[in-house]
Amino acid sequence: MKTVLLVDDHPDIRRLVRITLGKSFEVIEAEDGATALDLVRSRKPQLVVLDVMMPGAMDGFQVLEAIKSDPELGGTRVVMVTARGQAQDYDYGTKLGADAYFIKPFSPLQLVAAIKEILAR
């Protein structure tokens, strides 16, 4: 079973996505960027679902950049899920290497479909 790391500071969002993804994937969770990066390095998930705005020293864009710039982690797929829907945020996330970008509120079923499609590539 493939592993997905779910990173969001809102427990309700993590719960909703975990329930939806849990049928098809092993789901691990983090509530901030630093913990997320530690888990990416230690658990090597195939895909990270990553919020942009989180508490702490690292936001989602910084986590994305750290993942994609690390030769050992660069192949990790990343789906951004955020309330930040401005075009410049989408462009920046795409430039940093995000595989998909979802705006909150989003359909959990569409997220699962996108994750399955990305991991099938």
C-alpha positions, 0 to 999 in steps of 0.5 A: 500500500502506498503512503501519503503524508497529510499536512494541515494544521486543521484537525478537521481537515486532516480527519476528513482527508484521512477518512477519504484516503484511508481506504486506498492508502496508508495515511500519516499526518503532520500539523506543521512544516517542520514535522512534515519535512522530518516525516518525508525524510524518515518515512519516504511517502510516495505523495504529500498532501500539503497545506500552504498556510501553517504555524511555525517556521516553515510554510507549505511552499518552503516544505515543497521547495525543501522536498523538491531540492533534495536529490533523495526526495525530489521524486516525491509527489506533492499536492497543494491544498490551500485556501490561498487561491490567487493566481500567483500562489498557484504559479509559485506552487507549480514553479516549485514543483507541485503536481496539483493544486486544490483550493479549499473548500475542495471535493475529497473524492476529486482529491483522491482521484487526482492522487491516484492519477498522479501516482499512476504516472 
